[in-house]
Amino acid sequence: MQIEAFRGDRIAAIAPAVARLRVTVFRDFPYLYDGTQEYEEQYLATYARSPSAAIFVAFDGEDAVGASTCLRMTEETENIRAPVAAAGWNPDTLCYFGESVLLSRYRGQGVGVRFFELREAHARTLGCTQSAFCAVQRPANHPARPQNYQPLNEFWRRRGYIEYPSVACKIAWKEVGQSEETPKRLVFWRKNLA
């Protein structure tokens, strides 16, 4: 397996493959996202337009099996920026990690760790001194939670990230089995890169 970096104009070329990964991986718990290829490609256009963005894509041969995104917080959407600003975090020195998706059969092989290493290295090249991401919050007794589900909190803590339960944003999406989008609460995690 190899991981390749995509920036600038190259992002548009990989966007369809990354969109497919997002639709596939986010369909599972905890996101339960009922997304479309068209919407995902529009979402990824933000990264293609961003001078600071990078998408790291894991390949098994020629097949994209995972992807991880990042960009300077100042280039993110208002619903992501607003809670960060309200918390007093400096968006000029913060790199936002948009998502990390990996097909289930490739998990546990170090790709997730590598995605964090690559995004943190990219953040440093941008002059960012902190990185952050947000993760959806689901109750432990959620009816769609698989019995063997393992939250990623400990994985993120081992990477040096600290959870900030009071810093959260809302993002609406349509869940599997629902007819309309509903807002979900996502909590921020942050790490000092210095």
Backbone torsions as a table, in degrees:
resi	resn	phi	psi	omega
1	MET	NA	140.9	177.8
2	GLN	-129.6	153.6	178.3
3	ILE	-119.5	130.7	-177.6
4	GLU	-121.5	142.4	178.7
5	ALA	-92.3	137.7	176.0
6	PHE	-124.0	130.3	178.8
7	ARG	-139.1	160.3	174.1
8	GLY	56.0	-133.6	-176.7
9	ASP	-62.1	-23.8	-178.9
10	ARG	-70.4	-21.1	-179.6
11	ILE	-63.3	-41.0	-179.2
12	ALA	-59.1	-34.9	-178.7
13	ALA	-69.4	-32.9	-177.6
14	ILE	-93.8	-11.1	-175.5
15	ALA	-53.6	-43.2	179.7
16	PRO	-60.5	-39.4	179.2
17	ALA	-68.7	-41.1	178.9
18	VAL	-67.4	-38.4	177.5
19	ALA	-60.4	-43.4	178.0
20	ARG	-61.1	-41.6	178.0
21	LEU	-62.6	-44.0	179.8
22	ARG	-60.9	-46.1	-179.8
23	VAL	-61.9	-41.1	-178.2
24	THR	-70.4	-53.7	-173.7
25	VAL	-70.6	-41.5	-177.3
26	PHE	-74.0	-6.7	175.8
27	ARG	-70.0	-25.5	-179.4
28	ASP	-80.6	163.2	173.6
29	PHE	-62.0	137.7	15.9
30	PRO	-95.4	-4.0	-175.4
31	TYR	-79.8	-43.2	178.8
32	LEU	55.4	38.4	-172.2
33	TYR	-82.8	126.1	176.5
34	ASP	-102.9	73.7	-172.6
35	GLY	-94.5	173.1	178.7
36	THR	-125.2	152.5	177.4
37	GLN	-59.0	-43.8	-177.9
38	GLU	-60.3	-48.6	179.8
39	TYR	-61.9	-43.5	-177.5
40	GLU	-62.8	-39.2	177.7
41	GLU	-65.8	-36.2	175.2
42	GLN	-64.9	-43.9	178.1
43	TYR	-58.0	-45.7	-177.1
44	LEU	-70.0	-16.3	176.1
45	ALA	-61.6	-27.9	175.0
46	THR	-57.1	-42.4	-179.6
47	TYR	-70.3	-38.3	179.5
48	ALA	-64.1	-32.5	-179.8
49	ARG	-83.3	-16.5	-173.4
50	SER	-83.4	127.0	176.6
51	PRO	-69.8	-17.8	-177.6
52	SER	-99.9	-6.8	-171.5
53	ALA	-73.9	150.9	170.7
54	ALA	-143.8	142.4	172.4
55	ILE	-123.7	124.7	178.4
56	PHE	-102.7	123.8	-174.5
57	VAL	-117.7	129.3	176.4
58	ALA	-92.3	132.2	-179.7
59	PHE	-118.8	139.7	166.8
60	ASP	-110.4	100.5	-169.8
61	GLY	66.9	-122.6	179.0
62	GLU	-97.7	-2.3	-176.7
63	ASP	-90.3	127.1	173.7
64	ALA	-74.4	122.1	-176.8
65	VAL	-118.0	-6.8	179.3
66	GLY	-163.9	157.5	178.5
67	ALA	-155.8	150.6	-178.6
68	SER	-143.6	133.7	-173.5
69	THR	-119.0	157.6	173.1
70	CYS	-160.1	155.4	174.0
71	LEU	-164.0	163.4	178.6
72	ARG	-61.7	137.8	-177.3
73	MET	-56.5	-32.6	-179.0
74	THR	-63.5	-16.5	-178.8
75	GLU	-100.6	1.9	179.2
76	GLU	-81.8	171.3	-179.9
77	THR	-73.8	159.7	-175.7
78	GLU	-59.1	-38.1	-177.9
79	ASN	-66.5	-21.6	175.1
80	ILE	-88.3	-41.4	-177.5
81	ARG	-69.3	-39.4	-171.5
82	ALA	-57.5	-49.2	-179.3
83	PRO	-67.0	-29.3	177.8
84	VAL	-67.3	-45.8	178.0
85	ALA	-63.4	-41.5	179.8
86	ALA	-63.3	-29.1	178.7
87	ALA	-80.7	-6.4	179.5
88	GLY	86.1	11.6	177.9
89	TRP	-79.7	140.9	-177.7
90	ASN	-83.6	108.7	-178.0
91	PRO	-66.5	-20.7	-180.0
92	ASP	-70.2	-23.4	-177.8
93	THR	-115.3	17.8	-175.9
94	LEU	-117.5	129.0	175.1
95	CYS	-101.1	128.7	-178.9
96	TYR	-95.8	128.0	176.8
97	PHE	-96.3	105.2	-173.2
98	GLY	-66.6	-48.4	178.8
99	GLU	-168.0	164.1	174.8
100	SER	-141.2	113.2	-177.6
101	VAL	-123.0	138.4	-178.5
102	LEU	-148.1	129.5	177.9
103	LEU	-57.1	141.8	-169.9
104	SER	-57.4	-36.2	-176.7
105	ARG	-69.8	-9.8	-179.9
106	TYR	-103.5	0.7	-178.8
107	ARG	-75.8	155.3	179.1
108	GLY	80.4	13.1	-178.7
109	GLN	-114.9	11.7	176.7
110	GLY	92.2	-0.2	-178.1
111	VAL	-66.9	-42.0	179.4
112	GLY	-60.7	-41.4	177.0
113	VAL	-62.2	-45.1	-178.9
114	ARG	-63.3	-39.3	177.2
115	PHE	-58.1	-44.1	179.2
116	PHE	-64.7	-44.3	179.7
117	GLU	-58.8	-44.9	-178.1
118	LEU	-67.7	-41.5	179.5
119	ARG	-68.3	-39.1	177.8
120	GLU	-64.8	-40.2	177.1
121	ALA	-63.0	-42.4	178.3
122	HIS	-63.1	-43.0	178.7
123	ALA	-56.5	-42.7	179.6
124	ARG	-63.8	-36.3	178.4
125	THR	-66.4	-23.5	177.3
126	LEU	-83.3	-5.7	-176.3
127	GLY	84.3	12.2	179.2
128	CYS	-78.2	140.8	179.7
129	THR	-106.1	-4.4	177.8
130	GLN	-143.2	154.8	172.2
131	SER	-129.6	153.6	-178.5
132	ALA	-151.5	155.8	172.9
133	PHE	-147.7	170.3	174.9
134	CYS	-128.8	150.7	-176.8
135	ALA	-132.8	141.1	-178.9
136	VAL	-64.7	144.8	178.4
137	GLN	-104.7	125.6	176.7
138	ARG	-128.4	142.7	177.7
139	PRO	-67.6	151.1	-179.5
140	ALA	-61.0	-25.5	-179.1
141	ASN	-101.3	22.2	179.4
142	HIS	-58.0	133.4	-175.1
143	PRO	-63.0	-22.6	180.0
144	ALA	-93.2	-0.7	-178.6
145	ARG	-69.5	120.3	177.8
146	PRO	-65.7	149.0	-179.5
147	GLN	-57.4	-36.3	-175.8
148	ASN	-95.0	14.0	-177.5
149	TYR	-64.2	131.4	176.7
150	GLN	-118.2	110.9	176.2
151	PRO	-60.0	157.0	-178.0
152	LEU	-91.4	6.2	-175.8
153	ASN	-53.5	-45.7	-178.8
154	GLU	-67.3	-38.1	175.5
155	PHE	-58.3	-46.2	-179.7
156	TRP	-66.5	-39.5	177.8
157	ARG	-62.7	-40.4	178.0
158	ARG	-63.9	-23.8	177.0
159	ARG	-83.1	-4.4	178.5
160	GLY	96.8	9.5	-178.9
161	TYR	-87.3	144.1	179.0
162	ILE	-115.3	133.0	178.4
163	GLU	-81.1	138.2	177.6
164	TYR	-121.4	84.5	-175.6
165	PRO	-57.4	-25.6	-179.3
166	SER	-84.9	-7.8	178.2
167	VAL	-107.1	108.4	-174.1
168	ALA	-146.8	155.6	174.9
169	CYS	-123.9	170.6	175.0
170	LYS	-121.5	134.3	175.5
171	ILE	-131.8	132.6	-179.9
172	ALA	-98.5	137.2	170.9
173	TRP	-152.4	162.5	177.9
174	LYS	-86.3	127.0	178.2
175	GLU	-87.7	156.9	174.8
176	VAL	-54.4	129.2	179.1
177	GLY	86.2	-1.8	178.3
178	GLN	-108.6	157.5	-178.4
179	SER	-98.7	-16.6	-177.3
180	GLU	-132.2	158.6	173.4
181	GLU	-71.5	144.3	173.5
182	THR	-133.3	146.7	-178.7
183	PRO	-72.9	141.1	177.1
184	LYS	-119.6	145.9	178.0
185	ARG	-92.4	128.3	177.2
186	LEU	-120.6	129.9	-177.1
187	VAL	-98.7	141.4	-179.1
188	PHE	-84.8	145.8	170.4
189	TRP	-122.4	143.9	-176.5
190	ARG	-141.0	152.9	178.6
191	LYS	-139.9	138.9	170.0
192	ASN	-81.5	130.5	-177.3
193	LEU	-97.6	-9.9	-176.9
194	ALA	-70.5	NA	NA
